[in-house]
Each structure stands twice: as C-alpha cells, then as structure tokens.
C-alpha cells in the first residue's frame, strides 16, 4: 500500500473514531451539543479537504505517467520503431482511454507497420472522441487507400476537405484515389486544385502531367497541357528527379513531339530512379515506352 493510500485510510479511520467518540455526547445537555457540533463539522471538513488533496495528487501522478508513456511513443515513432511506439501509446491509452490524440498516434504507428485494420480501428476511436479530427480522417483515408478501398478512402478525404477546405495534401491524395478508381476527370480536378493552392507542389504537377498524357480516357488526355505541367515539375526539381523526366517524355509523345519524347525517355533510363524505385517502374516497361516513342506512338495506360 503506497503512502497516499495509507494516508487516506488513516484519515477515514480517525474521522470514524471522532464520530463514535461524540455519539454519547450528542445525547448530553444542549450546551454540550452546541460545543461539540462545531468540532464535529470541523473534523469532517478537514477529512474532506485532505481526502481531496490525496485524489488530486493521485490524478497528477496519473497525468504524469500518461505524459511519459506518450513521449515514449513519440520518440519511438521518430526512430521508426513501430512496436515500441505502439507499446508507448497503448500504455498512454490505458491510463487515459478517452484521449483522441493517443489513439490517433497509435493508429499512425499501426499504419507504419502495415497493420491497416488496427490502424483504422484506432482512427475510428479518435474520430468518435473528436468528430472534427481532420488529421484522423485524412490518415484513415490513407489506410483505406493501402487496402485499395477507394470509395472509403475518397469519402474520408472529402470529409477532411470539408472540415479544412485548404487542406492541399488531401486534394492531392484524393486525386490519386480517384485516378485508381478510374474517375479521371475528378482526379484531374483535384490535382488542379492542389497546384492552385500550392504553386510549388511538384508531385501534384507531375501526377497531373502523367494523367493528361497517358489516361485511358481519350476525353481526359491533353498533350499540350501535359507538357506544360511536366515542364513545371522539372523546373521545380531542376531536372534532377527521374520520375519527372518520364512524365515529360510521355507528355511530349501525347503532344506529338516524338523526338523530344525519345530524348527525355532516354534521360529517364539513364537516371537512378529505376534502380531506387523498382516498385514504381521497371527498366523493361520504360524501354517499352521508349520503343513506342521511337515508332511515333504515344503511351496510354489500360483501364483498371
């Protein structure tokens, strides 16, 4: 039993003793009762005061434990130690189950680990506790995106945008989800919105250029605009980002400028991008696109 528990027990026990000691006196003469009554109430007052101090001190200790556990979670997250981060945030949640931020951060750790179902469960709880939690909606959308649940991902991005109409990254990632779903006009609209809100948003320029160049829907494709957006992306990265070169080549091909398409596709193949991003593209696919450009044919993606 800790000192705070011992103190509370002693205070309570003494208060009982005082009540028992004065029980017979309450049946004594009226003057005696008048003298003893203030003493009785004074004892009760001090008992309540000290008991309250004990509770407050205990609450302060719990808050300090919560803060330490939360900080451990944040530090582990910064080191990309997902398991330790989850443990820290779990302890924080045990101490304070209704803390929306702790649930949100544990959700992020689960998502980083690739456990998207547990991440979504924690995002759900964060949103239940704080219904206007913009970041929770945004990151739950990303978790749904990793599960290829485009409809739920888009719905959450839309709610994040409703709560924060200037949330530029939400427009951009919703555009990606619309693209994956095959809703190309809405994807293009979101990428356009993103670059209007953030004029140096390289990734949004690049995605928009690629979409306008290779979209399966001919009504969405626009080679000249694709070239403009691809050039902007290359200018912002000083031509040092390989993926931008690929989009520029595809844009030139869609616009009918095949010599330029061949030139930039070769530069893309010479870059380090393919080696460092094998999941995004392969040398074989890049050479197939180059072959099309050399035959004066643009490259178009297939519908999902």
Residue, then its C-alpha position, 0 to 999 in steps of 0.5 A: x500500500x503506497x503512502x497516499x493510500x495509507x494516508x487516506x485510510x488513516x484519515x477515514x479511520x480517525x474521522x470514524x473514531x471522532x464520530x463514535x467518540x461524540x455519539x454519547x455526547x450528542x445525547x448530553x445537555x444542549x450546551x454540550x451539543x452546541x460545543x461539540x457540533x462545531x468540532x464535529x463539522x470541523x473534523x469532517x471538513x478537514x477529512x474532506x479537504x485532505x481526502x481531496x488533496x490525496x485524489x488530486x495528487x493521485x490524478x497528477x501522478x496519473x497525468x504524469x505517467x500518461x505524459x511519459x508513456x506518450x513521449x515514449x511513443x513519440x520518440x519511438x515513432x521518430x526512430x521508426x520503431x513501430x512496436x515500441x511506439x505502439x507499446x508507448x501509446x497503448x500504455x498512454x491509452x490505458x491510463x487515459x482511454x478517452x484521449x483522441x490524440x493517443x489513439x490517433x498516434x497509435x493508429x499512425x504507428x499501426x499504419x507504419x507497420x502495415x497493420x491497416x485494420x488496427x490502424x483504422x480501428x484506432x482512427x475510428x476511436x479518435x474520430x468518435x472522441x473528436x468528430x472534427x479530427x481532420x488529421x484522423x480522417x485524412x490518415x484513415x483515408x490513407x489506410x483505406x487507400x493501402x487496402x485499395x478501398x477507394x470509395x472509403x478512402x475518397x469519402x474520408x478525404x472529402x470529409x477532411x476537405x470539408x472540415x479544412x477546405x485548404x487542406x492541399x495534401x488531401x486534394x492531392x491524395x484524393x486525386x490519386x484515389x480517384x485516378x485508381x478508381x478510374x474517375x479521371x476527370x475528378x482526379x484531374x480536378x483535384x490535382x488542379x486544385x492542389x497546384x492552385x493552392x500550392x504553386x510549388x507542389x511538384x508531385x501534384x504537377x507531375x501526377x497531373x502531367x502523367x494523367x493528361x498524357x497517358x489516361x485511358x480516357x481519350x476525353x481526359x488526355x491533353x498533350x499540350x497541357x501535359x507538357x506544360x505541367x511536366x515542364x513545371x515539375x522539372x523546373x521545380x526539381x531542376x531536372x534532377x528527379x527521374x520520375x519527372x523526366x518520364x512524365x515529360x517524355x510521355x507528355x511530349x509523345x501525347x503532344x506529338x513531339x516524338x523526338x523530344x519524347x525519345x530524348x527525355x525517355x532516354x534521360x529517364x533510363x539513364x537516371x537512378x530512379x529505376x534502380x531506387x524505385x523498382x516498385x514504381x517502374x521497371x527498366x523493361x516497361x520504360x524501354x517499352x515506352x521508349x520503343x513506342x516513342x521511337x515508332x511515333x506512338x504515344x503511351x496510354x495506360x489500360x483501364x483498371 
